[in-house]
Amino acid sequence: MEDGSCPSPATPSQAEDYQSWTLKQKLEDLINCDAIHGVMPKNPKYKAYFEEKFEEKLSKYVRVVLPKLRPAIQKDSVKQFYQASN
């Protein structure tokens, strides 16, 4: 809810001129981003940073966590369950 005393968050038309953003708009841009749900900051510098960190986390998951989960996933698979019960 806006009371007119503070500038509104950046709109797509404002997104092109990042130098003119107020500190509040820059902070709101960072606070409102959520890389997990695909909501990235509008500032290209921060957007690139978040995308890089998201890729790092995803590649770490694929390299470290997924191999550890694979045996449990295979053991608990429906296909394996039905083959063992016959």
KEPA-22318 format. One record per residue: residue number from 1; z, x, y of N, C-alpha, C in turn; residue in one letter. Coordinates in Angstrom, 3 decimals. Example, Ala and Ser with C-alpha at 12.3 -4.5 7.8 and 13.67 -1.06 7.14 Angstrom:
2
{k: 1, n_c3: 7.800, n_c1: 13.190, n_c2: -5.690, ca_c3: 7.800, ca_c1: 12.300, ca_c2: -4.500, c_c3: 7.800, c_c1: 13.200, c_c2: -3.300, r: A}
{k: 2, n_c3: 7.080, n_c1: 12.850, n_c2: -2.250, ca_c3: 7.140, ca_c1: 13.670, ca_c2: -1.060, c_c3: 7.870, c_c1: 12.900, c_c2: 0.030, r: S}
***
This chain:
86
{k: 1, n_c3: 0.000, n_c1: 0.842, n_c2: -1.178, ca_c3: 0.000, ca_c1: 0.000, ca_c2: 0.000, c_c3: 0.000, c_c1: 0.880, c_c2: 1.231, r: M}
{k: 2, n_c3: -0.980, n_c1: 0.698, n_c2: 2.085, ca_c3: -1.112, ca_c1: 1.521, ca_c2: 3.267, c_c3: -0.524, c_c1: 0.810, c_c2: 4.473, r: E}
{k: 3, n_c3: 0.164, n_c1: 1.596, n_c2: 5.282, ca_c3: 0.720, ca_c1: 1.026, ca_c2: 6.498, c_c3: -0.014, c_c1: 1.536, c_c2: 7.731, r: D}
{k: 4, n_c3: -1.060, n_c1: 2.356, n_c2: 7.528, ca_c3: -1.849, ca_c1: 2.857, ca_c2: 8.641, c_c3: -1.292, c_c1: 4.119, c_c2: 9.261, r: G}
{k: 5, n_c3: -0.095, n_c1: 4.555, n_c2: 8.852, ca_c3: 0.503, ca_c1: 5.735, ca_c2: 9.464, c_c3: 0.050, c_c1: 7.041, c_c2: 8.818, r: S}
{k: 6, n_c3: -0.524, n_c1: 6.956, n_c2: 7.627, ca_c3: -0.959, ca_c1: 8.184, ca_c2: 6.965, c_c3: -2.393, c_c1: 8.005, c_c2: 6.472, r: C}
{k: 7, n_c3: -3.133, n_c1: 9.105, n_c2: 6.371, ca_c3: -4.525, ca_c1: 8.984, ca_c2: 5.919, c_c3: -4.596, c_c1: 8.564, c_c2: 4.461, r: P}
{k: 8, n_c3: -5.644, n_c1: 7.847, n_c2: 4.147, ca_c3: -5.821, ca_c1: 7.394, ca_c2: 2.771, c_c3: -6.312, c_c1: 8.544, c_c2: 1.915, r: S}
{k: 9, n_c3: -6.167, n_c1: 8.439, n_c2: 0.587, ca_c3: -6.685, ca_c1: 9.480, ca_c2: -0.295, c_c3: -8.186, c_c1: 9.633, c_c2: -0.125, r: P}
{k: 10, n_c3: -8.685, n_c1: 10.758, n_c2: -0.561, ca_c3: -10.104, ca_c1: 11.058, ca_c2: -0.387, c_c3: -10.977, c_c1: 10.044, c_c2: -1.099, r: A}
{k: 11, n_c3: -11.987, n_c1: 9.607, n_c2: -0.394, ca_c3: -12.973, ca_c1: 8.710, ca_c2: -0.984, c_c3: -14.201, c_c1: 9.536, c_c2: -1.326, r: T}
{k: 12, n_c3: -15.119, n_c1: 9.002, n_c2: -2.133, ca_c3: -16.309, ca_c1: 9.782, ca_c2: -2.487, c_c3: -17.067, c_c1: 10.332, c_c2: -1.280, r: P}
{k: 13, n_c3: -17.111, n_c1: 9.593, n_c2: -0.160, ca_c3: -17.815, ca_c1: 10.104, ca_c2: 1.020, c_c3: -17.069, c_c1: 11.284, c_c2: 1.634, r: S}
{k: 14, n_c3: -15.749, n_c1: 11.300, n_c2: 1.520, ca_c3: -14.953, ca_c1: 12.398, ca_c2: 2.040, c_c3: -14.936, c_c1: 13.579, c_c2: 1.069, r: Q}
{k: 15, n_c3: -15.257, n_c1: 13.344, n_c2: -0.171, ca_c3: -15.125, ca_c1: 14.373, ca_c2: -1.194, c_c3: -16.013, c_c1: 15.578, c_c2: -0.939, r: A}
{k: 16, n_c3: -17.060, n_c1: 15.429, n_c2: -0.133, ca_c3: -17.974, ca_c1: 16.528, ca_c2: 0.101, c_c3: -17.444, c_c1: 17.520, c_c2: 1.126, r: E}
{k: 17, n_c3: -16.549, n_c1: 17.131, n_c2: 1.987, ca_c3: -16.045, ca_c1: 18.000, ca_c2: 3.044, c_c3: -14.566, c_c1: 18.317, c_c2: 2.795, r: D}
{k: 18, n_c3: -14.331, n_c1: 19.227, n_c2: 1.874, ca_c3: -12.953, ca_c1: 19.532, ca_c2: 1.459, c_c3: -12.158, c_c1: 20.248, c_c2: 2.537, r: Y}
{k: 19, n_c3: -12.830, n_c1: 20.946, n_c2: 3.422, ca_c3: -12.129, ca_c1: 21.689, ca_c2: 4.476, c_c3: -11.424, c_c1: 20.744, c_c2: 5.451, r: Q}
{k: 20, n_c3: -11.932, n_c1: 19.540, n_c2: 5.604, ca_c3: -11.331, ca_c1: 18.603, ca_c2: 6.546, c_c3: -10.212, c_c1: 17.773, c_c2: 5.914, r: S}
{k: 21, n_c3: -9.977, n_c1: 17.942, n_c2: 4.627, ca_c3: -8.917, ca_c1: 17.177, ca_c2: 3.969, c_c3: -7.556, c_c1: 17.591, c_c2: 4.512, r: W}
{k: 22, n_c3: -6.670, n_c1: 16.616, n_c2: 4.625, ca_c3: -5.292, ca_c1: 16.919, ca_c2: 5.003, c_c3: -4.560, c_c1: 17.463, c_c2: 3.788, r: T}
{k: 23, n_c3: -3.429, n_c1: 18.073, n_c2: 4.022, ca_c3: -2.629, ca_c1: 18.600, ca_c2: 2.920, c_c3: -2.231, c_c1: 17.472, c_c2: 1.967, r: L}
{k: 24, n_c3: -1.920, n_c1: 16.310, n_c2: 2.530, ca_c3: -1.542, ca_c1: 15.173, ca_c2: 1.692, c_c3: -2.701, c_c1: 14.759, c_c2: 0.780, r: K}
{k: 25, n_c3: -3.916, n_c1: 14.723, n_c2: 1.304, ca_c3: -5.076, ca_c1: 14.356, ca_c2: 0.499, c_c3: -5.302, c_c1: 15.382, c_c2: -0.620, r: Q}
{k: 26, n_c3: -5.136, n_c1: 16.676, n_c2: -0.294, ca_c3: -5.304, ca_c1: 17.713, ca_c2: -1.305, c_c3: -4.261, c_c1: 17.587, c_c2: -2.409, r: K}
{k: 27, n_c3: -3.014, n_c1: 17.329, n_c2: -2.025, ca_c3: -1.954, ca_c1: 17.161, ca_c2: -3.020, c_c3: -2.183, c_c1: 15.919, c_c2: -3.876, r: L}
{k: 28, n_c3: -2.586, n_c1: 14.815, n_c2: -3.249, ca_c3: -2.859, ca_c1: 13.595, ca_c2: -4.006, c_c3: -4.005, c_c1: 13.806, c_c2: -4.986, r: E}
{k: 29, n_c3: -4.999, n_c1: 14.578, n_c2: -4.570, ca_c3: -6.127, ca_c1: 14.877, ca_c2: -5.447, c_c3: -5.641, c_c1: 15.612, c_c2: -6.696, r: D}
{k: 30, n_c3: -4.736, n_c1: 16.572, n_c2: -6.515, ca_c3: -4.204, ca_c1: 17.316, ca_c2: -7.653, c_c3: -3.254, c_c1: 16.478, c_c2: -8.500, r: L}
{k: 31, n_c3: -2.399, n_c1: 15.715, n_c2: -7.846, ca_c3: -1.403, ca_c1: 14.912, ca_c2: -8.561, c_c3: -2.059, c_c1: 13.814, c_c2: -9.385, r: I}
{k: 32, n_c3: -3.100, n_c1: 13.197, n_c2: -8.855, ca_c3: -3.736, ca_c1: 12.068, ca_c2: -9.524, c_c3: -4.699, c_c1: 12.470, c_c2: -10.631, r: N}
{k: 33, n_c3: -4.968, n_c1: 13.764, n_c2: -10.781, ca_c3: -5.895, ca_c1: 14.162, ca_c2: -11.833, c_c3: -5.197, c_c1: 14.125, c_c2: -13.193, r: C}
{k: 34, n_c3: -5.980, n_c1: 13.868, n_c2: -14.212, ca_c3: -5.485, ca_c1: 13.803, ca_c2: -15.586, c_c3: -6.624, c_c1: 14.247, c_c2: -16.497, r: D}
{k: 35, n_c3: -6.602, n_c1: 15.524, n_c2: -16.829, ca_c3: -7.705, ca_c1: 16.092, ca_c2: -17.613, c_c3: -7.840, c_c1: 15.439, c_c2: -18.982, r: A}
{k: 36, n_c3: -6.739, n_c1: 15.008, n_c2: -19.542, ca_c3: -6.775, ca_c1: 14.378, ca_c2: -20.862, c_c3: -7.608, c_c1: 13.103, c_c2: -20.831, r: I}
{k: 37, n_c3: -7.505, n_c1: 12.347, n_c2: -19.748, ca_c3: -8.245, ca_c1: 11.095, ca_c2: -19.633, c_c3: -9.530, c_c1: 11.252, c_c2: -18.824, r: H}
{k: 38, n_c3: -9.914, n_c1: 12.495, n_c2: -18.530, ca_c3: -11.172, ca_c1: 12.745, ca_c2: -17.852, c_c3: -11.143, c_c1: 12.528, c_c2: -16.357, r: G}
{k: 39, n_c3: -9.968, n_c1: 12.432, n_c2: -15.755, ca_c3: -9.862, ca_c1: 12.272, ca_c2: -14.310, c_c3: -9.612, c_c1: 13.655, c_c2: -13.725, r: V}
{k: 40, n_c3: -10.654, n_c1: 14.246, n_c2: -13.175, ca_c3: -10.569, ca_c1: 15.595, ca_c2: -12.636, c_c3: -10.427, c_c1: 15.550, c_c2: -11.121, r: M}
{k: 41, n_c3: -9.879, n_c1: 16.628, n_c2: -10.540, ca_c3: -9.810, ca_c1: 16.686, ca_c2: -9.077, c_c3: -11.212, c_c1: 16.687, c_c2: -8.471, r: P}
{k: 42, n_c3: -11.328, n_c1: 16.218, n_c2: -7.245, ca_c3: -12.632, ca_c1: 16.179, ca_c2: -6.579, c_c3: -13.005, c_c1: 17.536, c_c2: -6.005, r: K}
{k: 43, n_c3: -12.011, n_c1: 18.364, n_c2: -5.691, ca_c3: -12.270, ca_c1: 19.696, ca_c2: -5.164, c_c3: -12.859, c_c1: 20.549, c_c2: -6.280, r: N}
{k: 44, n_c3: -14.043, n_c1: 21.125, n_c2: -6.085, ca_c3: -14.703, ca_c1: 21.854, ca_c2: -7.168, c_c3: -13.906, c_c1: 23.049, c_c2: -7.682, r: P}
{k: 45, n_c3: -13.156, n_c1: 23.709, n_c2: -6.797, ca_c3: -12.362, ca_c1: 24.859, ca_c2: -7.216, c_c3: -11.291, c_c1: 24.427, c_c2: -8.221, r: K}
{k: 46, n_c3: -10.581, n_c1: 23.372, n_c2: -7.912, ca_c3: -9.535, ca_c1: 22.885, ca_c2: -8.809, c_c3: -10.121, c_c1: 22.224, c_c2: -10.045, r: Y}
{k: 47, n_c3: -11.253, n_c1: 21.560, n_c2: -9.875, ca_c3: -11.916, ca_c1: 20.929, ca_c2: -11.017, c_c3: -12.304, c_c1: 21.977, c_c2: -12.046, r: K}
{k: 48, n_c3: -12.871, n_c1: 23.088, n_c2: -11.589, ca_c3: -13.250, ca_c1: 24.174, ca_c2: -12.500, c_c3: -12.021, c_c1: 24.754, c_c2: -13.194, r: A}
{k: 49, n_c3: -10.927, n_c1: 24.892, n_c2: -12.454, ca_c3: -9.688, ca_c1: 25.412, ca_c2: -13.035, c_c3: -9.176, c_c1: 24.491, c_c2: -14.138, r: Y}
{k: 50, n_c3: -9.120, n_c1: 23.191, n_c2: -13.869, ca_c3: -8.624, ca_c1: 22.239, ca_c2: -14.862, c_c3: -9.535, c_c1: 22.176, c_c2: -16.079, r: F}
{k: 51, n_c3: -10.844, n_c1: 22.219, n_c2: -15.855, ca_c3: -11.782, ca_c1: 22.198, ca_c2: -16.982, c_c3: -11.613, c_c1: 23.440, c_c2: -17.849, r: E}
{k: 52, n_c3: -11.399, n_c1: 24.598, n_c2: -17.212, ca_c3: -11.200, ca_c1: 25.844, ca_c2: -17.959, c_c3: -9.919, c_c1: 25.770, c_c2: -18.792, r: E}
{k: 53, n_c3: -8.839, n_c1: 25.281, n_c2: -18.198, ca_c3: -7.569, ca_c1: 25.175, ca_c2: -18.926, c_c3: -7.673, c_c1: 24.165, c_c2: -20.063, r: K}
{k: 54, n_c3: -8.380, n_c1: 23.058, n_c2: -19.833, ca_c3: -8.559, ca_c1: 22.062, ca_c2: -20.881, c_c3: -9.348, c_c1: 22.654, c_c2: -22.051, r: F}
{k: 55, n_c3: -10.396, n_c1: 23.412, n_c2: -21.744, ca_c3: -11.184, ca_c1: 24.061, ca_c2: -22.796, c_c3: -10.344, c_c1: 25.073, c_c2: -23.574, r: E}
{k: 56, n_c3: -9.476, n_c1: 25.813, n_c2: -22.873, ca_c3: -8.592, ca_c1: 26.767, ca_c2: -23.547, c_c3: -7.667, c_c1: 26.053, c_c2: -24.528, r: E}
{k: 57, n_c3: -7.071, n_c1: 24.964, n_c2: -24.078, ca_c3: -6.153, ca_c1: 24.201, ca_c2: -24.944, c_c3: -6.895, c_c1: 23.617, c_c2: -26.143, r: K}
{k: 58, n_c3: -8.083, n_c1: 23.097, n_c2: -25.917, ca_c3: -8.862, ca_c1: 22.509, ca_c2: -26.992, c_c3: -9.272, c_c1: 23.573, c_c2: -28.014, r: L}
{k: 59, n_c3: -9.714, n_c1: 24.729, n_c2: -27.533, ca_c3: -10.118, ca_c1: 25.781, ca_c2: -28.469, c_c3: -8.917, c_c1: 26.323, c_c2: -29.232, r: S}
{k: 60, n_c3: -7.762, n_c1: 26.378, n_c2: -28.580, ca_c3: -6.544, ca_c1: 26.817, ca_c2: -29.271, c_c3: -6.182, c_c1: 25.817, c_c2: -30.375, r: K}
{k: 61, n_c3: -6.311, n_c1: 24.544, n_c2: -30.073, ca_c3: -6.032, ca_c1: 23.506, ca_c2: -31.074, c_c3: -6.959, c_c1: 23.672, c_c2: -32.272, r: Y}
{k: 62, n_c3: -8.234, n_c1: 23.868, n_c2: -31.996, ca_c3: -9.212, ca_c1: 23.991, ca_c2: -33.077, c_c3: -8.943, c_c1: 25.236, c_c2: -33.911, r: V}
{k: 63, n_c3: -8.579, n_c1: 26.341, n_c2: -33.263, ca_c3: -8.336, ca_c1: 27.590, ca_c2: -33.985, c_c3: -6.998, c_c1: 27.625, c_c2: -34.705, r: R}
{k: 64, n_c3: -5.946, n_c1: 27.087, n_c2: -34.122, ca_c3: -4.588, ca_c1: 27.263, ca_c2: -34.645, c_c3: -4.079, c_c1: 26.024, c_c2: -35.385, r: V}
{k: 65, n_c3: -4.125, n_c1: 24.890, n_c2: -34.755, ca_c3: -3.490, ca_c1: 23.692, ca_c2: -35.299, c_c3: -4.322, c_c1: 23.038, c_c2: -36.398, r: V}
{k: 66, n_c3: -5.609, n_c1: 22.899, n_c2: -36.171, ca_c3: -6.465, ca_c1: 22.208, ca_c2: -37.128, c_c3: -6.441, c_c1: 22.837, c_c2: -38.520, r: L}
{k: 67, n_c3: -6.525, n_c1: 24.166, n_c2: -38.659, ca_c3: -6.443, ca_c1: 24.747, ca_c2: -40.007, c_c3: -5.113, c_c1: 24.464, c_c2: -40.710, r: P}
{k: 68, n_c3: -4.042, n_c1: 24.358, n_c2: -39.935, ca_c3: -2.741, ca_c1: 24.056, ca_c2: -40.526, c_c3: -2.655, c_c1: 22.600, c_c2: -40.975, r: K}
{k: 69, n_c3: -3.356, n_c1: 21.718, n_c2: -40.289, ca_c3: -3.338, ca_c1: 20.298, ca_c2: -40.632, c_c3: -4.305, c_c1: 19.941, c_c2: -41.750, r: L}
{k: 70, n_c3: -5.332, n_c1: 20.751, n_c2: -41.926, ca_c3: -6.372, ca_c1: 20.429, ca_c2: -42.899, c_c3: -5.823, c_c1: 20.142, c_c2: -44.300, r: R}
{k: 71, n_c3: -4.909, n_c1: 20.965, n_c2: -44.882, ca_c3: -4.394, ca_c1: 20.655, ca_c2: -46.221, c_c3: -3.683, c_c1: 19.302, c_c2: -46.294, r: P}
{k: 72, n_c3: -2.919, n_c1: 18.977, n_c2: -45.277, ca_c3: -2.214, ca_c1: 17.688, ca_c2: -45.270, c_c3: -3.197, c_c1: 16.530, c_c2: -45.152, r: A}
{k: 73, n_c3: -4.221, n_c1: 16.717, n_c2: -44.340, ca_c3: -5.226, ca_c1: 15.659, ca_c2: -44.177, c_c3: -5.982, c_c1: 15.451, c_c2: -45.484, r: I}
{k: 74, n_c3: -6.336, n_c1: 16.536, n_c2: -46.152, ca_c3: -7.054, ca_c1: 16.416, ca_c2: -47.416, c_c3: -6.163, c_c1: 15.802, c_c2: -48.497, r: Q}
{k: 75, n_c3: -4.900, n_c1: 16.183, n_c2: -48.533, ca_c3: -3.972, ca_c1: 15.657, ca_c2: -49.532, c_c3: -3.756, c_c1: 14.154, c_c2: -49.352, r: K}
{k: 76, n_c3: -3.701, n_c1: 13.728, n_c2: -48.099, ca_c3: -3.430, ca_c1: 12.324, ca_c2: -47.802, c_c3: -4.695, c_c1: 11.483, c_c2: -47.637, r: D}
{k: 77, n_c3: -5.848, n_c1: 12.009, n_c2: -48.014, ca_c3: -7.080, ca_c1: 11.256, ca_c2: -47.819, c_c3: -7.174, c_c1: 10.105, c_c2: -48.821, r: S}
{k: 78, n_c3: -7.820, n_c1: 9.055, n_c2: -48.430, ca_c3: -7.989, ca_c1: 7.871, ca_c2: -49.285, c_c3: -8.812, c_c1: 8.229, c_c2: -50.518, r: V}
{k: 79, n_c3: -9.843, n_c1: 9.037, n_c2: -50.329, ca_c3: -10.687, ca_c1: 9.436, ca_c2: -51.451, c_c3: -9.865, c_c1: 10.186, c_c2: -52.498, r: K}
{k: 80, n_c3: -9.058, n_c1: 11.130, n_c2: -52.070, ca_c3: -8.192, ca_c1: 11.877, ca_c2: -52.988, c_c3: -7.190, c_c1: 10.943, c_c2: -53.662, r: Q}
{k: 81, n_c3: -6.662, n_c1: 9.982, n_c2: -52.926, ca_c3: -5.682, ca_c1: 9.044, ca_c2: -53.467, c_c3: -6.294, c_c1: 8.240, c_c2: -54.617, r: F}
{k: 82, n_c3: -7.501, n_c1: 7.731, n_c2: -54.395, ca_c3: -8.138, ca_c1: 6.922, ca_c2: -55.435, c_c3: -8.571, c_c1: 7.761, c_c2: -56.630, r: Y}
{k: 83, n_c3: -8.957, n_c1: 9.020, n_c2: -56.416, ca_c3: -9.316, ca_c1: 9.879, ca_c2: -57.536, c_c3: -8.096, c_c1: 10.224, c_c2: -58.370, r: Q}
{k: 84, n_c3: -6.958, n_c1: 10.406, n_c2: -57.741, ca_c3: -5.724, ca_c1: 10.746, ca_c2: -58.465, c_c3: -5.163, c_c1: 9.545, c_c2: -59.227, r: A}
{k: 85, n_c3: -5.417, n_c1: 8.350, n_c2: -58.740, ca_c3: -4.846, ca_c1: 7.164, ca_c2: -59.388, c_c3: -5.664, c_c1: 6.695, c_c2: -60.593, r: S}
{k: 86, n_c3: -6.874, n_c1: 7.178, n_c2: -60.759, ca_c3: -7.717, ca_c1: 6.776, ca_c2: -61.913, c_c3: -7.386, c_c1: 7.524, c_c2: -63.132, r: N}
***
